[in-house]
Amino acid sequence: MLKKVCPYCGSASFSSTTLGDPWLCPNCQEDISHIPVEIPTPKPMADVPVKPENLAGNAKEFFQNLSLTLLIFIE
């Protein structure tokens, strides 16, 4: 993921590539192709305790939904 900060309005813009069309600021629509790219620094994720019962419930629900989706797709 690449990042540029628009010098015209100060908004951050993100892209997965520098190839292709001009890089336009999503806020003010100015061409910021000439601005050097930055590699954004990831922020640490929140330290949230995971409860085993939540994982089990989510996994069970996931597989139930997957089974229903497969049945609908097969029919």
MODELLER restraints for C-alpha pairs under 7 A, 6 or more apart:
rsr = mdl.restraints
at = mdl.atoms
rsr.add(forms.Gaussian(group=physical.xy_distance, feature=features.Distance(at['CA:1:A'], at['CA:14:A']), mean=6.69, stdev=0.5))
rsr.add(forms.Gaussian(group=physical.xy_distance, feature=features.Distance(at['CA:1:A'], at['CA:15:A']), mean=5.80, stdev=0.5))
rsr.add(forms.Gaussian(group=physical.xy_distance, feature=features.Distance(at['CA:1:A'], at['CA:16:A']), mean=4.72, stdev=0.5))
rsr.add(forms.Gaussian(group=physical.xy_distance, feature=features.Distance(at['CA:1:A'], at['CA:39:A']), mean=6.78, stdev=0.5))
rsr.add(forms.Gaussian(group=physical.xy_distance, feature=features.Distance(at['CA:2:A'], at['CA:14:A']), mean=5.50, stdev=0.5))
rsr.add(forms.Gaussian(group=physical.xy_distance, feature=features.Distance(at['CA:2:A'], at['CA:15:A']), mean=5.21, stdev=0.5))
rsr.add(forms.Gaussian(group=physical.xy_distance, feature=features.Distance(at['CA:2:A'], at['CA:16:A']), mean=5.86, stdev=0.5))
rsr.add(forms.Gaussian(group=physical.xy_distance, feature=features.Distance(at['CA:2:A'], at['CA:37:A']), mean=6.18, stdev=0.5))
rsr.add(forms.Gaussian(group=physical.xy_distance, feature=features.Distance(at['CA:2:A'], at['CA:38:A']), mean=5.92, stdev=0.5))
rsr.add(forms.Gaussian(group=physical.xy_distance, feature=features.Distance(at['CA:2:A'], at['CA:39:A']), mean=5.22, stdev=0.5))
rsr.add(forms.Gaussian(group=physical.xy_distance, feature=features.Distance(at['CA:2:A'], at['CA:40:A']), mean=6.64, stdev=0.5))
rsr.add(forms.Gaussian(group=physical.xy_distance, feature=features.Distance(at['CA:3:A'], at['CA:12:A']), mean=6.76, stdev=0.5))
rsr.add(forms.Gaussian(group=physical.xy_distance, feature=features.Distance(at['CA:3:A'], at['CA:13:A']), mean=5.57, stdev=0.5))
rsr.add(forms.Gaussian(group=physical.xy_distance, feature=features.Distance(at['CA:3:A'], at['CA:14:A']), mean=4.49, stdev=0.5))
rsr.add(forms.Gaussian(group=physical.xy_distance, feature=features.Distance(at['CA:3:A'], at['CA:15:A']), mean=6.49, stdev=0.5))
rsr.add(forms.Gaussian(group=physical.xy_distance, feature=features.Distance(at['CA:3:A'], at['CA:37:A']), mean=5.59, stdev=0.5))
rsr.add(forms.Gaussian(group=physical.xy_distance, feature=features.Distance(at['CA:3:A'], at['CA:38:A']), mean=4.98, stdev=0.5))
rsr.add(forms.Gaussian(group=physical.xy_distance, feature=features.Distance(at['CA:3:A'], at['CA:39:A']), mean=5.94, stdev=0.5))
rsr.add(forms.Gaussian(group=physical.xy_distance, feature=features.Distance(at['CA:3:A'], at['CA:40:A']), mean=6.06, stdev=0.5))
rsr.add(forms.Gaussian(group=physical.xy_distance, feature=features.Distance(at['CA:4:A'], at['CA:12:A']), mean=5.81, stdev=0.5))
rsr.add(forms.Gaussian(group=physical.xy_distance, feature=features.Distance(at['CA:4:A'], at['CA:13:A']), mean=5.26, stdev=0.5))
rsr.add(forms.Gaussian(group=physical.xy_distance, feature=features.Distance(at['CA:4:A'], at['CA:14:A']), mean=6.53, stdev=0.5))
rsr.add(forms.Gaussian(group=physical.xy_distance, feature=features.Distance(at['CA:4:A'], at['CA:35:A']), mean=6.78, stdev=0.5))
rsr.add(forms.Gaussian(group=physical.xy_distance, feature=features.Distance(at['CA:4:A'], at['CA:36:A']), mean=6.85, stdev=0.5))
rsr.add(forms.Gaussian(group=physical.xy_distance, feature=features.Distance(at['CA:4:A'], at['CA:37:A']), mean=5.20, stdev=0.5))
rsr.add(forms.Gaussian(group=physical.xy_distance, feature=features.Distance(at['CA:4:A'], at['CA:38:A']), mean=5.99, stdev=0.5))
rsr.add(forms.Gaussian(group=physical.xy_distance, feature=features.Distance(at['CA:5:A'], at['CA:11:A']), mean=5.68, stdev=0.5))
rsr.add(forms.Gaussian(group=physical.xy_distance, feature=features.Distance(at['CA:5:A'], at['CA:12:A']), mean=4.48, stdev=0.5))
rsr.add(forms.Gaussian(group=physical.xy_distance, feature=features.Distance(at['CA:5:A'], at['CA:13:A']), mean=6.19, stdev=0.5))
rsr.add(forms.Gaussian(group=physical.xy_distance, feature=features.Distance(at['CA:6:A'], at['CA:12:A']), mean=6.33, stdev=0.5))
rsr.add(forms.Gaussian(group=physical.xy_distance, feature=features.Distance(at['CA:6:A'], at['CA:25:A']), mean=6.38, stdev=0.5))
rsr.add(forms.Gaussian(group=physical.xy_distance, feature=features.Distance(at['CA:6:A'], at['CA:32:A']), mean=6.42, stdev=0.5))
rsr.add(forms.Gaussian(group=physical.xy_distance, feature=features.Distance(at['CA:9:A'], at['CA:28:A']), mean=6.79, stdev=0.5))
rsr.add(forms.Gaussian(group=physical.xy_distance, feature=features.Distance(at['CA:11:A'], at['CA:27:A']), mean=6.62, stdev=0.5))
rsr.add(forms.Gaussian(group=physical.xy_distance, feature=features.Distance(at['CA:13:A'], at['CA:25:A']), mean=6.25, stdev=0.5))
rsr.add(forms.Gaussian(group=physical.xy_distance, feature=features.Distance(at['CA:13:A'], at['CA:26:A']), mean=6.60, stdev=0.5))
rsr.add(forms.Gaussian(group=physical.xy_distance, feature=features.Distance(at['CA:22:A'], at['CA:31:A']), mean=6.38, stdev=0.5))
rsr.add(forms.Gaussian(group=physical.xy_distance, feature=features.Distance(at['CA:22:A'], at['CA:33:A']), mean=5.69, stdev=0.5))
rsr.add(forms.Gaussian(group=physical.xy_distance, feature=features.Distance(at['CA:23:A'], at['CA:31:A']), mean=5.78, stdev=0.5))
rsr.add(forms.Gaussian(group=physical.xy_distance, feature=features.Distance(at['CA:23:A'], at['CA:32:A']), mean=5.54, stdev=0.5))
rsr.add(forms.Gaussian(group=physical.xy_distance, feature=features.Distance(at['CA:23:A'], at['CA:33:A']), mean=4.81, stdev=0.5))
rsr.add(forms.Gaussian(group=physical.xy_distance, feature=features.Distance(at['CA:24:A'], at['CA:30:A']), mean=5.43, stdev=0.5))
rsr.add(forms.Gaussian(group=physical.xy_distance, feature=features.Distance(at['CA:24:A'], at['CA:31:A']), mean=4.52, stdev=0.5))
rsr.add(forms.Gaussian(group=physical.xy_distance, feature=features.Distance(at['CA:24:A'], at['CA:32:A']), mean=5.68, stdev=0.5))
rsr.add(forms.Gaussian(group=physical.xy_distance, feature=features.Distance(at['CA:25:A'], at['CA:31:A']), mean=6.45, stdev=0.5))
rsr.add(forms.Gaussian(group=physical.xy_distance, feature=features.Distance(at['CA:25:A'], at['CA:32:A']), mean=6.39, stdev=0.5))
